[in-house]
Amino acid sequence: MNSELILQADGRIYHLGLRSEEVADVIFTVGDPERVEAVSAHFDSIEFKAKHREFVTHTGTLRGKRVTVISTGIGPDNIDIVINELHALVCYDIEKKSWKQPEDRRKLKIIRLGTSGSLQPDFLPGDYMVSALAIGLDNLMHFYPPTGEHGLAQAFIQKVPLPEFIVPYGVRASPALAGVFAQWPMGITLTAPGFYGPQGRSVGAPSKLQNTFWEAVEAFKYQGFQLTNFEMETSAIYGLCELFGHQALSISVLLANRPLKQFADNPSALVSQFIQDVLDKWEDIVEA
């Protein structure tokens, strides 16, 4: 068995537990495994279900077009697994044990339906946010060939005081997919490798993100976009999808406002409405 691309005994990809034919070309990702069913409940029909570890997958049809929703779990380390294995499923020939020619590789549209916290006082719980760009405070993309928005990373380094061990990277959404949601608020998303200290929460111990960081974040702008929200997956999705040649978009419903220290009273209701509003644009997503 190859230790570089590991398969299960029945030929399924190691972590996701899937075969190529079990995933559609349009894939919604959610962090919470229980949210998969909240998305697939809108499908016309479900042809396939799988669960392996935290990765739950439903594939079916939505208004006549094939679609998959898969849970990723939390954090850029999980995204590394999910995007690499989805890419291998559609671009690697398991029987021949070789990568397919570029013209034979399937191109994916991967759309994250997420939750996040606002970094600006005027974006409140219940608002939607499209991540036009993202800045990774994690280190995932430093292990891969250079890609992304280098100007964004440099602007962030110059204007936002960071602990010396953080080397941010910048990435961009698929312009075509972002265009589907052009009427929704757009901004720059910060992706952190954790929920507490890496997002400035001082719960069990003080975070190294000081007041000067938050002041600079609130004031930062790049190409007309503000830093708008904090979460844990977007930069990794954008970086890997750009590297592998797939389209990616991350959209969030805001559940918290960090400057105002607010949190949504009924987050499940907000998430349910958010899913419906995204799926209302299904035909445009397919055509993008």
Secondary structure, 3 states (H helix, E strand, C coil): CCCCCCECCCCCECCCCCCHHHCCCEEEEECCCCHHHHHHCCCCEEEEEEEECCEEEEEEEECCEEEEEEECCCCHHHHHHHHHHHHHHHHEECCCCEECCHHHCCCCEEEEEEEEEECCCCCCCCCEEEEEEEEECCCHHHHCCCCCCHHHHHHHHHHCCCCCCCCCEEEECCHHHHHHCCCCCEEEEEECCCCCHHHCCCCCCCCCCCHHHHHHHHHCEECCEEEEEEECCHHHHHHHHHHHCCEEEEEEEEEEECCCCEECCCHHHHHHHHHHHHHCCHHHHHHC
